Amino acid sequence: MDRYERLSTLLDMLGQRGKVDVDDLADELAVSAATIRRDLDHLAEQQLLTRTRGGAVANNVAYDLPLRYKTARHASEKERIGKAAAAMVGRGTVVGLNGGTTTTEIARALAIRPDFNQADEPALTVVTNALNIANELAVRPHVKIVVTGGVARPQSFELSGPLATRILDEITLDVVFLGVDAVDPVHGAYAHHEGEASINRLMAERARKVVVIADSSKLGRHAFAQICPVSAMRLLVTDAAAPADAVAAFQDAGVEVLTV
């Protein structure tokens, strides 16, 4: 386990438990107590937790982690989801991608599609409000990249706010792949941040097809701000660890489910 994976795991544990103990973490992660102390001190400097005597307690921000710490969480599942979603995209498609680790995997899979790479001109158009996705795709000649305006949010690299909505009012997307913080078969898709939820909602409204991408850890959960109701979702792409009852609940709600 490298350092970023360990930091991500520590934050996961803290989010689940509310508080953690250095000696217990050292035993569970098979590293020294000194290593755990350094990790907790580093996360405290990032204001992602509060250090206590012998451990740490959670801050509210720990539930909306910076993208760099989310990358290692459920990495293999996100990669599979990304490849499966990218395989759905045909030549000439206008694709919407919001920010997040799983949508970044879709962007990477689209970037290396052999059938797209052979094109002399752009084979597809990607509209995104995520600076990291735009950065990865801007150097790909077979992708026409369109970036919304807005104010960048450091946690997710997403652009949001009134400036981000102007371009979306003038275009139509064939499909939008929505990365979410939580998705529920009754209430729909959610994000932690209301600004991101607002721009993501507009992307969904401008798309002919809404595909929610979420690893199984996000199913049946809620977050602060709704992106779209379940009635707006056409397809949910998740991993094979998704509980059967959760899959059935989405299907009963009229959402097609693909597990990979």
Salt bridges, closest charged atoms under 4 A:
ASP12 OD1 - ARG73 NH2 2.27
GLU28 OE1 - ARG17 NH2 2.82
ASP39 OD1 - ARG3 NE 3.58
ASP39 OD2 - ARG6 NE 2.43
ASP41 OD1 - ARG51 NE 2.76
ASP64 OD1 - LYS70 NZ 3.85
ASP64 OD2 - ARG153 NH2 2.57
GLU79 OE2 - LYS83 NZ 3.42
GLU105 OE2 - ARG108 NH1 3.31
ASP115 OD2 - ARG113 NH2 2.79
GLU136 OE2 - ARG108 NH2 3.02
ASP174 OD1 - ARG208 NH1 2.66
ASP181 OD1 - LYS70 NZ 3.73
ASP184 OD1 - HIS222 NE2 3.45
GLU196 OE2 - ARG153 NH1 2.90
